[in-house]
Each structure stands twice: as structure tokens, then as C-alpha cells.
């Protein structure tokens, strides 16, 4: 009951739920936009029928996902001006700029060219039609860039200062905006998100294609085996190649991101490893439960010596700071900052460590579910080598089980990123010394609206959760229906097979 009547907690839950609902769709949209463009270009260059069929098949699924992504994303914009109006009032001059560019440039670009691509079949020349889907892909990726630009500024503020007269954060002129665009956090995150989207799209393409390939090969008919060999097998191998590229790229960019966090958000990574005290040769912990509050130490199970130090610094014997020492350092720095003490008081009254178990487990679940699809790529590429056409039923099952895994991985990654930032909505950039940006920070409690009641927030939380759940059901059944049609129409294909239930 206290939580149900706490406006801050409800606002946080509402934003978290709507964001995760939306973000489940985002990586597939980013990845499929490029993959469908590649497929159509391959058909244009080779005139091979399977690329045209793949373009139309996965293009249809891309459109469904895109439409639901737009519907669920609109709510995000409104929450900034409603539940989080204090946040928008104080940082809107900075945060609003990337979002405005995303809407005015990237979103209209992708929407316009998507319309041309949908209705341009047979009306535009093949080359011009293929160009439209490439513009869609460019728009989708530009949207991701600008949205991540806004989020990366919250994670690592640059190019801004606190106006003491208004109490608002403002850009330091045109150069400040350039700093926001060139924020190193933005570009590391952008490549990580795009490459993980390739992993999601690659798994999606490979999973469905392998399922269809094995199903057609096991049909017992010459037509089914021909379809398996000439259509689904090359598409499946394409999907597995993209899956491998995306997975390896995600691992490399994730490593760079982790090192950046150790340097600029050390509390997040210390909590992600349940590291309470500063250690040299800090271990990687596989299982842990508990936090570092007071004299407590989390219960650890299975530790690998020195691995965390290596992941953090490339040095097995490097010193890595723990949660308790970082808490003391943060309190000391903030108590010397007049901008903080004037607004929030003595820093010692706050804990600057994020939720320990949430941060620790979302980090590991991100890695485990994200890497699961590599099993599908390894098995599929091995079994289809040298022109082989696999018929093993377990491969078909593995393809289905793999489908939801990267979706879960990217969602856990986003949850880890946001939970690990708490209690900040704008994280202090302590690395700037006397730079004015050192005064740019905001605790989450200061961003929530003071004019929207807890009851109103709770009502909209319930409504949005139910509405998004309904949209999720619609998305699932539409995707399943058209996935079951395959590369032929529903009249020519038996859609009574209930085996294709993503993540059954």
C-alpha cells in the first residue's frame, strides 16, 4: 500500500513497464530494416528468387513490428511532460533537442520512405524501390542514434552547465550541442545497440528459416525438399552469418562499454559484480545474493579470481573500487559541491548504490540469454555445410527456443543500464574537475511531477499495462500468423501446425 500511494515509485514503475514493452520491439526493427534492404539488394543483383521471397516474407514481419513499435513508443514522449515534468523543466533545453531532431528528421524520413516501399511494388523501378528500403533503414538507425544521444547524456552529461538564476541545465552554445553529439558514451552505446539488433534480427531470420527448412525437408515431398534446399537453406545461412557478426560485435562493443562504465560509472559495475570492498585482482562472481549495506556482505557462490579486474582494465591484478569505498568518495565529492548541498542537503543521508540484486542478475541474464543464440548458429552452420540439408527434429526445436532469447538479452541489458544508474536520473560527471558540467546532475526523486497525483499515476499504470499486454498479444498472433504462411500464401500452406509458438 505505501508503494501504491508513492508517486515516485509509481512513476518509475510506469516508465519501466512501458519502456520494456516498447524496447522488446526496437532491436528487431533496427536489425530487420537493414536485413530486408540487403535481401532486396541481393535479389536486384542476382535475380535469385529466394531473395525476393525473403524480402517480402521478412518485410511483412518487419512492418508488423514497426507499427507496434510506433504505437508503444508514443507514450514515452508524453511521460516526460506529465509524470516527469520536473525533469523536463530542468533538462528540457538539452534533452529535448535530440528527441526533436529524431522526430522531425529520422522518424518522418523512415515513415515516408516506408510508405513508398509498401505501395511502390510494381510502380517504382526495381532500383528505386530498393533505394526506398535503404532510406528506411537509414532513418531507423538515425532514430536510434538521436534517442541514444538523449539517454547517453543522462548517463554521462557533457556540453552543459547549470544556470544558477533559473536552476535549469542549458547547453553551452553550439559547441555544447556538438559535445552532446560527440559524447563518447553515445557512440559506444550506439554501436552496441545496433550490433545487438543485428544479433536479434539474425536470430529471428535464422530461427524461422531453419524451422521452415527442417519442416519442408521432413515433409516427404519433392516440392518440400526443393523449397527447403533452394529457398530456406540460403536464407537460414544468411541469418546465421548476421547472427554471428552481431553476436561478436555485441561482445566487443559490450566490453568497451563495460570499461567505460568502470571509469565513469564505477558504482554501477561494482554493484553488477557484488564487489563491496576495493580489491586487487577482483574476481568475477557467477552467483550472488544480498547487498553491501552496513556491515553486510552478499553471499557469493562460484568466483573466478582476477577476472573482473581484467574485464575492467585488461589487467588481472588491477585494483577495482568496491561499493562501500565508492559510497564514501561520492559523499565527499557531493558535500563539496554547493549545487548539490543547496538542493539535496547532506549527501551522507543518501545511498548512491543501485539495487544490488537487480543490477547483478540483469547483467548476468543479459549475457546468458544474449549468447544463447550462438548455439543455433554453431549447430546450423555445421549441419548445413557442404550443401547438406539437415532434417533433425531437435534443430527445429532449437530454432524455436532460440527465437525469444536475444529479445530477452537486449531487454535485460536495457534494464541493467537503467537500474544501475539509480538513484540518479542524470548521473554526475565527476571526471570534469572544475568544468561547469560537474554541477549537472539530478536525483530521480527531483524529476517526478509534483502536480500529478499518485492515484492518477496508478490508474494510468494499470491502463497502460493492460493496453500494452493486449497489443503484445496482437503482435504475437500477427507475427505467428504470417510466419506460418511462409513464402507462399495462406491458401497454399497448411497453417494448422501449432508447433510454431515463439518461446513455447
GUKEKOL-982041 format. One record per residue (C-alpha): x, y, z; residue in three letters. Coordinates in steps of 0.2 Angstrom, whole numbers, padded with zeros to 4 digits, always signed. Example, Ala and Ser with C-alpha at 12.3 -4.5 7.8 and 13.67 -1.06 7.14 Angstrom:
+0062-0022+0039ALA +0068-0005+0036SER 
//
This chain:
+0000+0000+0000UNK +0014+0013+0004UNK +0021+0009-0013UNK +0004+0011-0022UNK +0002+0028-0014UNK +0020+0034-0018UNK +0020+0045-0034UNK +0039+0042-0037UNK +0038+0023-0036UNK +0023+0023-0047UNK +0031+0034-0060UNK +0046+0024-0060UNK +0036+0008-0062UNK +0026+0015-0076UNK +0041+0021-0086UNK +0050+0005-0083UNK +0035-0006-0089UNK +0031+0005-0105UNK +0049+0006-0109UNK +0052-0013-0108UNK +0036-0016-0118UNK +0042-0004-0132UNK +0061-0009-0131UNK +0056-0028-0135UNK +0051-0022-0152UNK +0065-0009-0156UNK +0080-0021-0159UNK +0071-0031-0171UNK +0065-0016-0181UNK +0083-0009-0181UNK +0090-0025-0187UNK +0077-0031-0199UNK +0077-0014-0208UNK +0095-0017-0214UNK +0092-0035-0217UNK +0077-0033-0228UNK +0087-0019-0238UNK +0101-0032-0240UNK +0089-0045-0246UNK +0081-0034-0259UNK +0098-0028-0265UNK +0104-0046-0266UNK +0088-0050-0277UNK +0092-0035-0288UNK +0110-0040-0291UNK +0107-0059-0293UNK +0089-0061-0298UNK +0088-0076-0287UNK +0070-0080-0282UNK +0074-0084-0264UNK +0080-0067-0261UNK +0064-0059-0267UNK +0053-0071-0257UNK +0064-0067-0242UNK +0062-0049-0244UNK +0043-0050-0245UNK +0042-0063-0231UNK +0053-0054-0218UNK +0047-0037-0225UNK +0029-0041-0219UNK +0035-0046-0202UNK +0046-0030-0201UNK +0030-0019-0205UNK +0020-0028-0191UNK +0034-0025-0179UNK +0037-0007-0184UNK +0019-0002-0182UNK +0018-0009-0165UNK +0034-0001-0160UNK +0027+0016-0166UNK +0011+0013-0156UNK +0020+0009-0140UNK +0034+0022-0142UNK +0022+0037-0142UNK +0018+0035-0123UNK +0036+0038-0119UNK +0036+0055-0126UNK +0020+0060-0116UNK +0028+0054-0099UNK +0042+0066-0100UNK +0029+0081-0099UNK +0017+0073-0087UNK +0024+0061-0074UNK +0042+0068-0076UNK +0038+0086-0079UNK +0051+0092-0066UNK +0064+0083-0076UNK +0058+0090-0092UNK +0058+0108-0085UNK +0075+0107-0078UNK +0084+0097-0093UNK +0072+0100-0107UNK +0083+0113-0116UNK +0096+0099-0118UNK +0086+0083-0118UNK +0073+0089-0130UNK +0085+0094-0144UNK +0090+0076-0149UNK +0072+0070-0147UNK +0065+0084-0158UNK +0078+0080-0171UNK +0073+0062-0170UNK +0055+0066-0173UNK +0057+0079-0187UNK +0071+0071-0196UNK +0073+0052-0193UNK +0055+0047-0190UNK +0047+0057-0204UNK +0061+0050-0215UNK +0058+0032-0211UNK +0039+0034-0212UNK +0039+0042-0229UNK +0050+0030-0237UNK +0042+0015-0229UNK +0026+0021-0237UNK +0034+0022-0254UNK +0042+0004-0251UNK +0025-0003-0246UNK +0015+0004-0260UNK +0029+0005-0273UNK +0030-0013-0278UNK +0027-0014-0297UNK +0026+0005-0298UNK +0043+0011-0295UNK +0058+0004-0304UNK +0067-0010-0295UNK +0082+0000-0291UNK +0072+0015-0285UNK +0061+0003-0274UNK +0077-0005-0267UNK +0083+0013-0263UNK +0067+0017-0253UNK +0070+0002-0241UNK +0088+0008-0238UNK +0082+0025-0234UNK +0070+0017-0221UNK +0085+0008-0214UNK +0095+0024-0213UNK +0080+0033-0204UNK +0078+0019-0192UNK +0096+0019-0187UNK +0096+0038-0186UNK +0081+0037-0174UNK +0091+0026-0163UNK +0106+0037-0164UNK +0096+0053-0158UNK +0087+0044-0144UNK +0103+0036-0138UNK +0110+0053-0138UNK +0097+0059-0126UNK +0099+0044-0115UNK +0118+0044-0116UNK +0118+0062-0110UNK +0108+0057-0095UNK +0122+0043-0091UNK +0137+0055-0095UNK +0132+0073-0096UNK +0143+0084-0107UNK +0142+0101-0115UNK +0130+0108-0102UNK +0130+0119-0087UNK +0119+0124-0073UNK +0111+0141-0074UNK +0110+0147-0056UNK +0097+0160-0060UNK +0084+0148-0067UNK +0090+0132-0059UNK +0089+0124-0076UNK +0103+0115-0086UNK +0107+0123-0103UNK +0118+0119-0117UNK +0134+0129-0118UNK +0130+0136-0135UNK +0133+0127-0152UNK +0149+0119-0146UNK +0139+0111-0131UNK +0127+0103-0144UNK +0142+0097-0153UNK +0149+0089-0137UNK +0132+0080-0135UNK +0133+0073-0152UNK +0151+0068-0150UNK +0148+0061-0132UNK +0159+0045-0131UNK +0146+0036-0121UNK +0134+0039-0136UNK +0145+0031-0149UNK +0150+0016-0139UNK +0131+0013-0134UNK +0125+0016-0152UNK +0137+0003-0159UNK +0132-0009-0145UNK +0113-0007-0148UNK +0115-0008-0167UNK +0126-0024-0166UNK +0114-0032-0153UNK +0100-0028-0165UNK +0109-0037-0179UNK +0110-0052-0167UNK +0091-0051-0164UNK +0087-0050-0182UNK +0100-0063-0187UNK +0092-0075-0174UNK +0075-0071-0180UNK +0079-0074-0198UNK +0089-0090-0194UNK +0076-0096-0182UNK +0062-0095-0194UNK +0071-0101-0209UNK +0079-0116-0200UNK +0061-0121-0193UNK +0054-0120-0211UNK +0069-0128-0219UNK +0068-0143-0207UNK +0049-0144-0209UNK +0050-0143-0228UNK +0064-0156-0229UNK +0054-0168-0217UNK +0038-0166-0227UNK +0042-0181-0238UNK +0038-0172-0254UNK +0050-0167-0268UNK +0042-0150-0268UNK +0045-0148-0250UNK +0063-0154-0251UNK +0066-0142-0266UNK +0059-0127-0256UNK +0070-0132-0241UNK +0086-0133-0252UNK +0083-0118-0264UNK +0074-0106-0253UNK +0075-0109-0234UNK +0093-0115-0233UNK +0102-0100-0241UNK +0091-0088-0231UNK +0095-0098-0215UNK +0114-0097-0218UNK +0112-0078-0221UNK +0103-0076-0205UNK +0116-0086-0196UNK +0130-0076-0203UNK +0122-0060-0197UNK +0119-0068-0180UNK +0137-0072-0179UNK +0143-0054-0184UNK +0130-0046-0172UNK +0135-0058-0158UNK +0154-0055-0160UNK +0151-0036-0162UNK +0140-0036-0147UNK +0153-0044-0136UNK +0167-0032-0142UNK +0156-0016-0140UNK +0150-0023-0123UNK +0167-0025-0117UNK +0171-0007-0122UNK +0155-0001-0114UNK +0160-0010-0098UNK +0177-0002-0097UNK +0169+0015-0100UNK +0157+0012-0085UNK +0171+0006-0074UNK +0179+0023-0077UNK +0164+0034-0077UNK +0150+0025-0068UNK +0161+0013-0056UNK +0146+0011-0044UNK +0136+0003-0057UNK +0149-0010-0061UNK +0154-0013-0043UNK +0136-0017-0040UNK +0135-0028-0055UNK +0149-0039-0048UNK +0143-0038-0029UNK +0160-0030-0025UNK +0158-0022-0008UNK +0176-0018-0005UNK +0190-0012-0015UNK +0201-0026-0021UNK +0216-0030-0032UNK +0214-0045-0044UNK +0195-0043-0041UNK +0185-0060-0045UNK +0171-0062-0057UNK +0156-0069-0047UNK +0144-0081-0055UNK +0131-0082-0042UNK +0127-0069-0028UNK +0113-0063-0017UNK +0112-0048-0005UNK +0119-0031-0004UNK +0133-0021+0004UNK +0123-0011+0016UNK +0131-0008+0033UNK +0142-0022+0038UNK +0133-0034+0026UNK +0142-0044+0013UNK +0132-0053-0001UNK +0133-0072-0001UNK +0144-0077-0016UNK +0144-0094-0025UNK +0157-0098-0038UNK +0170-0085-0040UNK +0183-0084-0054UNK +0199-0075-0047UNK +0205-0059-0055UNK +0193-0060-0070UNK +0183-0044-0065UNK +0199-0034-0064UNK +0204-0040-0081UNK +0187-0036-0089UNK +0188-0019-0081UNK +0205-0014-0085UNK +0214-0028-0096UNK +0225-0031-0080UNK +0222-0046-0070UNK +0230-0038-0054UNK +0222-0021-0056UNK +0213-0013-0041UNK +0194-0011-0043UNK +0184+0000-0031UNK +0170-0008-0021UNK +0153-0001-0017UNK +0157+0004+0001UNK +0173+0014-0004UNK +0163+0022-0019UNK +0149+0027-0007UNK +0162+0037+0004UNK +0170+0045-0011UNK +0153+0050-0018UNK +0148+0058-0002UNK +0164+0068+0000UNK +0163+0075-0018UNK +0145+0079-0017UNK +0147+0088+0000UNK +0160+0099-0008UNK +0148+0104-0022UNK +0137+0118-0017UNK +0124+0115-0031UNK +0121+0098-0023UNK +0120+0103-0005UNK +0109+0118-0009UNK +0096+0107-0017UNK +0098+0090-0008UNK +0107+0093+0008UNK +0120+0082+0016UNK +0125+0069+0004UNK +0128+0056+0018UNK +0109+0054+0020UNK +0108+0045+0003UNK +0114+0028-0003UNK +0122+0030-0020UNK +0122+0012-0024UNK +0109+0004-0036UNK +0098-0010-0031UNK +0111-0024-0029UNK +0102-0040-0034UNK +0093-0031-0048UNK +0109-0025-0055UNK +0119-0041-0053UNK +0106-0053-0060UNK +0100-0042-0075UNK +0119-0041-0080UNK +0121-0060-0080UNK +0104-0063-0088UNK +0109-0051-0102UNK +0124-0061-0106UNK +0117-0078-0104UNK +0101-0075-0114UNK +0110-0064-0127UNK +0124-0078-0130UNK +0111-0092-0131UNK +0108-0090-0150UNK +0126-0094-0154UNK +0121-0112-0151UNK +0109-0111-0165UNK +0122-0103-0177UNK +0135-0116-0172UNK +0123-0130-0175UNK +0115-0123-0190UNK +0131-0119-0199UNK +0139-0135-0196UNK +0124-0146-0201UNK +0121-0135-0217UNK +0140-0136-0223UNK +0145-0143-0240UNK +0127-0141-0246UNK +0119-0153-0233UNK +0101-0151-0229UNK +0098-0156-0211UNK +0082-0165-0206UNK +0085-0167-0187UNK +0069-0163-0177UNK +0080-0156-0162UNK +0087-0142-0174UNK +0069-0137-0177UNK +0066-0136-0159UNK +0082-0127-0155UNK +0077-0114-0168UNK +0061-0110-0159UNK +0069-0110-0142UNK +0082-0098-0148UNK +0069-0085-0155UNK +0065-0076-0139UNK +0082-0077-0131UNK +0090-0061-0139UNK +0074-0052-0136UNK +0076-0056-0118UNK +0095-0052-0118UNK +0093-0034-0125UNK +0079-0031-0113UNK +0089-0037-0098UNK +0103-0026-0105UNK +0092-0010-0105UNK +0085-0014-0088UNK +0103-0016-0081UNK +0108+0001-0089UNK +0093+0010-0081UNK +0093+0001-0064UNK +0112+0003-0062UNK +0110+0022-0064UNK +0099+0024-0049UNK +0097+0035-0038UNK +0102+0047-0052UNK +0091+0052-0067UNK +0106+0062-0073UNK +0122+0054-0067UNK +0136+0066-0061UNK +0151+0068-0072UNK +0164+0069-0059UNK +0178+0067-0071UNK +0177+0085-0077UNK +0186+0093-0062UNK +0182+0112-0061UNK +0172+0111-0078UNK +0154+0118-0076UNK +0147+0101-0081UNK +0152+0095-0064UNK +0136+0104-0057UNK +0125+0095-0069UNK +0116+0080-0060UNK +0099+0076-0054UNK +0092+0063-0042UNK +0077+0053-0048UNK +0066+0060-0034UNK +0069+0078-0041UNK +0062+0073-0058UNK +0045+0067-0054UNK +0030+0079-0056UNK +0023+0087-0041UNK +0006+0090-0049UNK +0001+0073-0054UNK -0007+0063-0040UNK -0001+0045-0035UNK -0019+0040-0039UNK -0019+0047-0057UNK -0002+0038-0060UNK -0008+0022-0053UNK -0023+0022-0064UNK -0013+0026-0080UNK +0000+0012-0074UNK -0014-0001-0074UNK -0022+0005-0090UNK -0005+0006-0100UNK +0000-0011-0093UNK -0016-0019-0099UNK -0016-0010-0115UNK +0002-0015-0119UNK -0002-0033-0114UNK -0016-0033-0127UNK -0005-0025-0140UNK +0008-0039-0136UNK -0005-0052-0139UNK -0010-0044-0156UNK +0009-0043-0160UNK +0012-0061-0156UNK -0003-0068-0166UNK +0000-0057-0181UNK +0019-0062-0181UNK +0014-0080-0179UNK +0001-0080-0192UNK +0012-0073-0206UNK +0027-0083-0201UNK +0016-0098-0203UNK +0012-0093-0221UNK +0030-0094-0226UNK +0035-0089-0243UNK +0018-0095-0251UNK +0000-0088-0247UNK -0010-0095-0233UNK -0021-0104-0246UNK -0006-0114-0252UNK +0001-0118-0235UNK -0006-0128-0220UNK -0007-0116-0205UNK -0014-0129-0193UNK +0003-0133-0187UNK +0003-0126-0169UNK +0021-0130-0166UNK +0027-0113-0171UNK +0024-0104-0154UNK +0038-0092-0151UNK +0046-0097-0135UNK +0033-0110-0130UNK 
//
